[in-house]
Amino acid sequence: MKTFEKEFELKTKLETLDHYVRSILNKFDPDDEIEVDIQEFDGKKIVNVKILDRVLN
């Protein structure tokens, strides 16, 4: 699993957060499973993107 995390100001638009997430996803296989979590904490938005490992059968 690979994890990417970045803090943004609370006023940051969702379009900017979307651009950040998509810039990460462009570097990985579109079939990979991902988890995206956006939290507001202590006056900031924290974006956490997890690229999950694939299990081969």
MOPAC internal coordinates of N, CA, C and O (Angstrom, degrees):
PM7 1SCF
backbone

  N    0.0000 0     0.00 0     0.00 0    0    0    0
  C    1.4475 1     0.00 0     0.00 0    1    0    0
  C    1.5283 1   108.08 1     0.00 0    2    1    0
  O    1.2310 1   121.61 1   -41.65 1    3    2    1
  N    1.3144 1   114.52 1   138.35 1    3    2    1
  C    1.4610 1   120.58 1   175.09 1    5    3    2
  C    1.5186 1   107.60 1  -115.48 1    6    5    3
  O    1.2310 1   120.86 1   -41.30 1    7    6    5
  N    1.3237 1   115.96 1   138.70 1    7    6    5
  C    1.4580 1   121.11 1  -177.77 1    9    7    6
  C    1.5238 1   109.60 1  -124.86 1   10    9    7
  O    1.2310 1   121.33 1   -45.14 1   11   10    9
  N    1.3241 1   115.07 1   134.86 1   11   10    9
  C    1.4553 1   122.35 1   175.93 1   13   11   10
  C    1.5227 1   107.41 1  -123.06 1   14   13   11
  O    1.2310 1   120.75 1   -45.71 1   15   14   13
  N    1.3140 1   116.18 1   134.29 1   15   14   13
  C    1.4626 1   119.91 1  -178.88 1   17   15   14
  C    1.5284 1   108.60 1  -139.04 1   18   17   15
  O    1.2310 1   121.45 1   -42.52 1   19   18   17
  N    1.3160 1   114.83 1   137.48 1   19   18   17
  C    1.4610 1   119.35 1   179.45 1   21   19   18
  C    1.5233 1   108.99 1  -146.99 1   22   21   19
  O    1.2310 1   121.08 1   -36.65 1   23   22   21
  N    1.3325 1   115.53 1   143.35 1   23   22   21
  C    1.4609 1   121.51 1   177.35 1   25   23   22
  C    1.5209 1   109.81 1   -99.26 1   26   25   23
  O    1.2310 1   121.13 1   -39.70 1   27   26   25
  N    1.3309 1   115.44 1   140.30 1   27   26   25
  C    1.4557 1   122.70 1   176.58 1   29   27   26
  C    1.5214 1   108.15 1  -127.78 1   30   29   27
  O    1.2310 1   120.56 1   -19.39 1   31   30   29
  N    1.3173 1   116.53 1   160.61 1   31   30   29
  C    1.4588 1   120.46 1   174.51 1   33   31   30
  C    1.5202 1   109.31 1   -67.14 1   34   33   31
  O    1.2310 1   120.30 1   -25.92 1   35   34   33
  N    1.3076 1   117.04 1   154.08 1   35   34   33
  C    1.4570 1   122.39 1  -178.10 1   37   35   34
  C    1.5278 1   111.49 1   -60.50 1   38   37   35
  O    1.2310 1   119.94 1   149.49 1   39   38   37
  N    1.3289 1   117.72 1   -30.51 1   39   38   37
  C    1.4612 1   122.21 1  -177.55 1   41   39   38
  C    1.5310 1   113.15 1   -80.18 1   42   41   39
  O    1.2310 1   119.56 1   176.42 1   43   42   41
  N    1.3120 1   118.45 1    -3.58 1   43   42   41
  C    1.4611 1   122.28 1  -176.12 1   45   43   42
  C    1.5317 1   110.52 1   -60.87 1   46   45   43
  O    1.2310 1   121.29 1   -46.95 1   47   46   45
  N    1.3271 1   115.14 1   133.05 1   47   46   45
  C    1.4608 1   120.66 1  -178.96 1   49   47   46
  C    1.5249 1   110.92 1   -72.53 1   50   49   47
  O    1.2310 1   120.91 1   -26.62 1   51   50   49
  N    1.3284 1   115.87 1   153.38 1   51   50   49
  C    1.4599 1   120.90 1   178.42 1   53   51   50
  C    1.5287 1   111.67 1   -62.87 1   54   53   51
  O    1.2310 1   119.93 1   150.37 1   55   54   53
  N    1.3169 1   117.74 1   -29.63 1   55   54   53
  C    1.4591 1   120.73 1   178.39 1   57   55   54
  C    1.5263 1   110.84 1   -62.58 1   58   57   55
  O    1.2310 1   120.52 1   142.90 1   59   58   57
  N    1.3232 1   116.62 1   -37.10 1   59   58   57
  C    1.4691 1   121.03 1   178.25 1   61   59   58
  C    1.5279 1   110.41 1   -68.38 1   62   61   59
  O    1.2310 1   120.55 1   138.51 1   63   62   61
  N    1.3122 1   116.56 1   -41.49 1   63   62   61
  C    1.4641 1   120.47 1   177.82 1   65   63   62
  C    1.5264 1   109.99 1   -64.79 1   66   65   63
  O    1.2310 1   120.47 1   139.28 1   67   66   65
  N    1.3257 1   116.70 1   -40.72 1   67   66   65
  C    1.4558 1   121.67 1   178.02 1   69   67   66
  C    1.5253 1   110.83 1   -61.77 1   70   69   67
  O    1.2310 1   120.44 1   137.69 1   71   70   69
  N    1.3204 1   116.76 1   -42.31 1   71   70   69
  C    1.4711 1   121.24 1   178.26 1   73   71   70
  C    1.5271 1   110.42 1   -60.74 1   74   73   71
  O    1.2310 1   120.22 1   138.14 1   75   74   73
  N    1.3219 1   117.19 1   -41.86 1   75   74   73
  C    1.4727 1   121.39 1   178.61 1   77   75   74
  C    1.5292 1   110.65 1   -61.35 1   78   77   75
  O    1.2310 1   120.56 1   131.86 1   79   78   77
  N    1.3273 1   116.54 1   -48.14 1   79   78   77
  C    1.4663 1   120.72 1  -178.60 1   81   79   78
  C    1.5250 1   110.30 1   -63.29 1   82   81   79
  O    1.2310 1   120.25 1   134.73 1   83   82   81
  N    1.3262 1   117.12 1   -45.27 1   83   82   81
  C    1.4712 1   120.23 1  -179.48 1   85   83   82
  C    1.5317 1   112.17 1   -64.95 1   86   85   83
  O    1.2310 1   119.88 1   147.45 1   87   86   85
  N    1.3173 1   117.84 1   -32.55 1   87   86   85
  C    1.4672 1   120.04 1   177.99 1   89   87   86
  C    1.5234 1   111.17 1   -65.50 1   90   89   87
  O    1.2310 1   120.56 1   147.52 1   91   90   89
  N    1.3225 1   116.53 1   -32.48 1   91   90   89
  C    1.4665 1   120.45 1   175.93 1   93   91   90
  C    1.5240 1   109.95 1   -72.75 1   94   93   91
  O    1.2310 1   120.64 1   134.66 1   95   94   93
  N    1.3225 1   116.37 1   -45.34 1   95   94   93
  C    1.4626 1   120.56 1  -175.78 1   97   95   94
  C    1.5270 1   112.65 1   -66.09 1   98   97   95
  O    1.2310 1   119.67 1   153.25 1   99   98   97
  N    1.3182 1   118.24 1   -26.75 1   99   98   97
  C    1.4657 1   120.98 1   178.49 1  101   99   98
  C    1.5160 1   112.49 1   -63.57 1  102  101   99
  O    1.2310 1   119.86 1   160.30 1  103  102  101
  N    1.3272 1   117.87 1   -19.70 1  103  102  101
  C    1.4587 1   121.98 1  -176.98 1  105  103  102
  C    1.5225 1   113.06 1   -92.12 1  106  105  103
  O    1.2310 1   120.32 1   177.64 1  107  106  105
  N    1.3460 1   116.99 1    -2.36 1  107  106  105
  C    1.4559 1   120.59 1  -176.27 1  109  107  106
  C    1.5202 1   110.58 1  -124.11 1  110  109  107
  O    1.2310 1   121.20 1   -13.17 1  111  110  109
  N    1.3135 1   115.30 1   166.83 1  111  110  109
  C    1.4567 1   122.39 1   179.23 1  113  111  110
  C    1.5300 1   109.65 1   -65.27 1  114  113  111
  O    1.2310 1   119.53 1   -47.54 1  115  114  113
  N    1.3240 1   118.50 1   132.46 1  115  114  113
  C    1.4629 1   120.47 1  -178.98 1  117  115  114
  C    1.5285 1   113.47 1   -63.60 1  118  117  115
  O    1.2310 1   120.37 1   162.51 1  119  118  117
  N    1.3359 1   116.90 1   -17.49 1  119  118  117
  C    1.4619 1   119.94 1   178.81 1  121  119  118
  C    1.5238 1   113.28 1   -84.37 1  122  121  119
  O    1.2310 1   120.09 1   172.04 1  123  122  121
  N    1.3254 1   117.42 1    -7.96 1  123  122  121
  C    1.4656 1   120.29 1   177.82 1  125  123  122
  C    1.5261 1   109.91 1   -65.45 1  126  125  123
  O    1.2310 1   121.17 1   -34.61 1  127  126  125
  N    1.3079 1   115.36 1   145.39 1  127  126  125
  C    1.4616 1   119.54 1   174.98 1  129  127  126
  C    1.5231 1   108.36 1   -85.44 1  130  129  127
  O    1.2310 1   121.60 1   -38.56 1  131  130  129
  N    1.3227 1   114.55 1   141.44 1  131  130  129
  C    1.4649 1   119.35 1  -178.34 1  133  131  130
  C    1.5252 1   109.88 1  -131.78 1  134  133  131
  O    1.2310 1   121.53 1   -21.32 1  135  134  133
  N    1.3075 1   114.67 1   158.68 1  135  134  133
  C    1.4578 1   122.85 1   170.86 1  137  135  134
  C    1.5269 1   106.90 1  -130.23 1  138  137  135
  O    1.2310 1   120.66 1   -49.55 1  139  138  137
  N    1.3191 1   116.35 1   130.45 1  139  138  137
  C    1.4578 1   121.28 1   177.87 1  141  139  138
  C    1.5207 1   107.29 1  -121.59 1  142  141  139
  O    1.2310 1   120.96 1   -52.12 1  143  142  141
  N    1.3167 1   115.78 1   127.88 1  143  142  141
  C    1.4572 1   121.46 1  -179.43 1  145  143  142
  C    1.5258 1   108.23 1  -129.69 1  146  145  143
  O    1.2310 1   120.86 1   -52.76 1  147  146  145
  N    1.3281 1   115.96 1   127.24 1  147  146  145
  C    1.4665 1   121.13 1   177.41 1  149  147  146
  C    1.5197 1   107.55 1  -120.16 1  150  149  147
  O    1.2310 1   120.94 1   -57.97 1  151  150  149
  N    1.3278 1   115.82 1   122.03 1  151  150  149
  C    1.4594 1   121.00 1  -178.74 1  153  151  150
  C    1.5181 1   109.74 1  -124.61 1  154  153  151
  O    1.2310 1   121.56 1   -32.24 1  155  154  153
  N    1.3139 1   114.63 1   147.76 1  155  154  153
  C    1.4599 1   120.27 1   171.52 1  157  155  154
  C    1.5155 1   107.06 1  -102.97 1  158  157  155
  O    1.2310 1   121.27 1   -56.01 1  159  158  157
  N    1.3357 1   115.17 1   123.99 1  159  158  157
  C    1.4616 1   119.93 1  -175.99 1  161  159  158
  C    1.5151 1   108.84 1  -149.55 1  162  161  159
  O    1.2310 1   120.99 1   -52.44 1  163  162  161
  N    1.3027 1   115.71 1   127.56 1  163  162  161
  C    1.4678 1   122.07 1   173.78 1  165  163  162
  C    1.5365 1   112.09 1    54.10 1  166  165  163
  O    1.2310 1   120.52 1  -136.97 1  167  166  165
  N    1.3389 1   116.60 1    43.03 1  167  166  165
  C    1.4545 1   120.85 1   176.92 1  169  167  166
  C    1.5112 1   114.92 1    75.86 1  170  169  167
  O    1.2310 1   120.04 1  -163.89 1  171  170  169
  N    1.3298 1   117.54 1    16.11 1  171  170  169
  C    1.4618 1   121.70 1   179.82 1  173  171  170
  C    1.5213 1   109.39 1  -135.81 1  174  173  171
  O    1.2310 1   121.06 1   -21.15 1  175  174  173
  N    1.3330 1   115.57 1   158.85 1  175  174  173
  C    1.4533 1   121.52 1   170.59 1  177  175  174
  C    1.5194 1   107.21 1  -103.32 1  178  177  175
  O    1.2310 1   120.90 1   -50.27 1  179  178  177
  N    1.3028 1   115.89 1   129.73 1  179  178  177
  C    1.4564 1   120.99 1   179.76 1  181  179  178
  C    1.5260 1   107.96 1  -113.90 1  182  181  179
  O    1.2310 1   120.89 1   -59.37 1  183  182  181
  N    1.3316 1   115.90 1   120.63 1  183  182  181
  C    1.4572 1   121.94 1   179.96 1  185  183  182
  C    1.5183 1   107.91 1  -103.92 1  186  185  183
  O    1.2310 1   121.28 1   -53.60 1  187  186  185
  N    1.3309 1   115.15 1   126.40 1  187  186  185
  C    1.4490 1   121.80 1  -179.35 1  189  187  186
  C    1.5297 1   107.50 1  -122.63 1  190  189  187
  O    1.2310 1   120.30 1   -59.98 1  191  190  189
  N    1.3368 1   117.02 1   120.02 1  191  190  189
  C    1.4617 1   122.57 1   179.60 1  193  191  190
  C    1.5222 1   107.81 1  -116.92 1  194  193  191
  O    1.2310 1   120.71 1   -55.69 1  195  194  193
  N    1.3403 1   116.24 1   124.31 1  195  194  193
  C    1.4599 1   121.47 1   178.17 1  197  195  194
  C    1.5218 1   109.01 1  -115.51 1  198  197  195
  O    1.2310 1   120.92 1   -52.89 1  199  198  197
  N    1.3286 1   115.84 1   127.11 1  199  198  197
  C    1.4567 1   122.56 1   173.44 1  201  199  198
  C    1.5268 1   105.28 1  -101.11 1  202  201  199
  O    1.2310 1   120.97 1   -66.27 1  203  202  201
  N    1.3278 1   115.75 1   113.73 1  203  202  201
  C    1.4606 1   120.24 1  -174.59 1  205  203  202
  C    1.5201 1   111.21 1   -83.69 1  206  205  203
  O    1.2310 1   121.06 1   -35.24 1  207  206  205
  N    1.3286 1   115.58 1   144.76 1  207  206  205
  C    1.4584 1   121.28 1   177.39 1  209  207  206
  C    1.5283 1   109.64 1   -69.11 1  210  209  207
  O    1.2310 1   121.41 1   -38.05 1  211  210  209
  N    1.3089 1   114.91 1   141.95 1  211  210  209
  C    1.4733 1   119.59 1   176.11 1  213  211  210
  C    1.5064 1   109.21 1   -84.16 1  214  213  211
  O    1.2310 1   121.28 1   -35.35 1  215  214  213
  N    1.3219 1   115.16 1   144.65 1  215  214  213
  C    1.4530 1   120.89 1   175.81 1  217  215  214
  C    1.5202 1   107.31 1  -104.15 1  218  217  215
  O    1.2310 1   120.86 1   -56.89 1  219  218  217
  N    1.3244 1   115.97 1   123.11 1  219  218  217
  C    1.4518 1   120.40 1   179.71 1  221  219  218
  C    1.5140 1   108.88 1   -88.42 1  222  221  219
  O    1.2310 1   120.92 1   -44.97 1  223  222  221
  N    1.3227 1   115.84 1   135.03 1  223  222  221
  C    1.4838 1   120.34 1   179.37 1  225  223  222
  C    1.4933 1   111.08 1   -89.50 1  226  225  223
  O    1.2310 1   120.10 1   180.00 1  227  226  225

